[in-house]
């Protein structure tokens, strides 16, 4: 049973436009959510996170929205840049569980110049 | 401050051999996690260790896989008698001691294991 799902395996957007990456989860015990960016042959790089007590967190061009009732979160990148092209992973963890992460399958974002 | 260091970056083993993957956490981090990524899939949690203790190994295969994080030295993920299905990217992550507060984990660049 996949507890964290990213239903779009790929997304293509034009440079300067908004990229919206979506993530759904099923385990209501998750209370901390993260987005990681990954280039080929490299490890995941932390982007932004959100606690379940919030519904929005913003950091520069990146904003994460959390809808707890729908068990859904999204990552908005605006404006998108060609350097943002990578695979984006959504991850979730439970407090008091040692920060072990459950990852989604990833979404490959391609930003066209 | 060096990041999470993994070595080797690439490892080729014949079926039946042993694979040893090493991970040195970021300075000041006392929590280490190992994840495996199969081709075209997300990362799957394997094991969570603190110094000299395995905290959670619920993601580890029951046989042939073991992990340790000794008092001195790097964390080691050991795979005995490797099979082709063990071919994957293995990532180590570390996080600081934060009690019960969640924080992000920082990942190494991974070890790509190929079993031939």
Interface residues (C-beta under 8 A of the other chain):
Chain A: X4 X6 X31 X32 X34 X36 X41 X42 X43 X44 X45 X46 X49 X51 X89 X93 X95 X96 X97 X98 X99 X100 X101 X102 X103 X104 X105 X106
Chain B: X4 X6 X31 X33 X35 X41 X42 X43 X44 X45 X48 X55 X56 X91 X93 X95 X98 X100 X101 X102 X103 X104 X105 X106 X107 X108 X109 X110 X112
